[in-house]
Amino acid sequence: MAYSYFTVSNSRDERAIQVHDLPDQVKHYYRLTDATPVGNLFPPSTVLSVHPRSGDMLTDFIDNSDAVLEVSANAREVLMAHGVGENAAEYLPFILHDKQGRVVKERYFVVNLLSSVACFDLAKSKYKTYPNKPGKIYGIRSIHLREDQIPPDAKLFRLAEYTRFIIIRSDLVEAIQKAGLTGLAVLPLGADVS
């Protein structure tokens, strides 16, 4: 069966909550985009708060600016049931506070993806390279993939060439939608990701 791939994006729904305090709450938070285990750096007592200028609607995938997935317990179950289990990701629990500083009853997790795939199509994608480091890319405007380089079981992974980007396969997107989960935003390959 042929699958298509998408880039995980920020939500455009102004009603949805957003969390932007991960860098303030977690030392070495940037390691969450390295595709390596960080469990001991992320205690379950970590508190993240809903941004005061965001919406009020709780979603299963929380919008954030930190290039990580923050998901509900329901989303975690769907991801695990569809191949994003303990070998593919760390599910790091955190405590979510609402805008008034009260604990939200729902359980949430940061999904630390443990796999990255080197499949960035240098010929079709739009990006920049550093003048003194031609192999180092930045300023990505659009992403295309060399799908023949993607392992058959890779449904959710980081782009190895630029790990701030998360790639999701179409069958996993469909499973998330079928489960009625909210908040996931994706862009088709080739769309503007800047």
N, C-alpha and C positions, 0 to 999 in steps of 0.2 A: 504494500500500500504506500502510495506517495503522500508525504506530509508536506505542509508548508510551515514556515517559521516566522516568528514575529519578534520585535524588540519590545520588552516591557517598558512602559512609559509612565509619566506622571498623569494622574487623573485630571480631567478637565471639569469635573463636577464640583462646582463651588459649594454645594451642600455638604460635601464629604469632609471628615476631619483630616487634619494633617499633623504630622509630628516632625519637628525640626531640631530637637535638642539632643539627638544621639551624640554629636561631638562633645557636648558639655557633660554628658552623663557617663560616657564609656571611654576610658583611657585606651588609646590605640584603636579607636573605632574604625579607622581606615583599613585595618587588617581584615574587616568583614568583606572587603572586595578582593582579597588575595586568593580566594579559593583554597584556604587552609584552615584547619581546626583552630578555634579560639575560645572554646568553652570555658577555660579557667580565667579568661580575661573578662567574661561577661556573667557576673553573678545573677542568680534568679531574683535577687532583691533590687535589680536595676529598675529605676522609675523613669518612664518617658511620659511626657505631657502633651495633651492636645494643644496645638498652637492657638493663641487667643484670637487671631484674625482668620482662622479657618472656619469651615462649616461645623455643624453639630451632628451630622449623620454618621453613626458608627458604620464602618464597612468591614468586610472580611480581609481586604487588602488595603492597608493604610498608606495613603499618599505621603511621601517624604522626599527630602532632597539629598539623601545620603547614599543613594544607589544600592539600597538593600530592600529585601522584601520583609514587611512587617505584616503578619497574618494572624487571623483568628484561629481558635482551636478547630473550628469547622473547616477552614481552609487547609490547615495542617493535615487533617484527616484525609481530605481529598488528594492533596499532594502525595501523601504517603501511600495511599491506595493506588495511585497511578505512577508509581515507580520513583518517586522522589523521597525515598526512605532514608534511614539512618546512615547508609553508606554514601548517599548522594548529598546529604545536607545535615547540618546541625540545627536543631530547633531550640533556640535559646529563649526561655521564658522571660518576660518582663512584666512589670506592673504598669498599667496605663492609668494616668490621671486625667479627668476631664478638665474643662476650662476653669472650674471652681476649685480644682485641686483634690477632688474626691476620687477614690479608687473606682474604676470601671469594673463591673462584675465579670465581664467576659474575659477569658484568658487570651493573651496574645503572645506571639513568638517572633523573634527575628530569625529569618531563615538564612543561615550562613551556607551558601552553596559551596560544595567541596570540589566541584569539577569545573574546569574551563576547557574550552575546545578551540584549537587554532584553526579557524575556518573563515576568517575575514577575507573577502575577495578584494585584493588590492587593485585589481583592474577595473572593477565596476563601482566600487564604493567611492564616496567623496570625502576627502580628509586632507590634512596637512601633515608634513613631516618636519622634524627639526633640521635646520640647515647642517648642523655638525653631527647629526645622528640620523641619517636617512632611513634607517629601519624602525625608528621610534615614531609612532603616529600620535596625533592629537587633533583637536578641532574637527572631530567627525561630524559630517553633515548628513550623510546617508550611509546605510549599511546594506551590503549584499554579502551573501555567504557562499562559500564553496561547499555545497551540501554533500558532496561525495566525501568530505573530510569529517563529517559528523557521525559519531558512532550510532548504531541503530537504537540503542537504549537511552540516548541522550534526549530527554524531554524538557529539561530546564537546566541551563548552565550559563556560566559567564563566558564572554568572548575573550579568549586568551590574549589577543593582541591589544585589548583595551578593556580591562576587567570591570570597569564601571558599568558596562552594558550587560544586561541579562537577556538571554534568548530563550524563547518558549516555543514549543512545538504545537501545531494546530490541534492535535488530539487532546492535549492537556488543556488548552484553552476551551475546547468544547466540553470537556468533563467539568471544568470550573463553572461554565455557563449553565450546564445541565443541572448542577447541584444548587443553582440559585445563589451562588456566592457573588458578592458585590465588591466594587472598588478596583478590580483589575483593569488596567488600561494597557492596550497593546497597539503597536504601529506595524503596518506591513513593511517588509523589506523594501528598501528604496525610498521610504518616506523621510521627511526632514526630521532628524533627531536632535538638532542643535537647540 
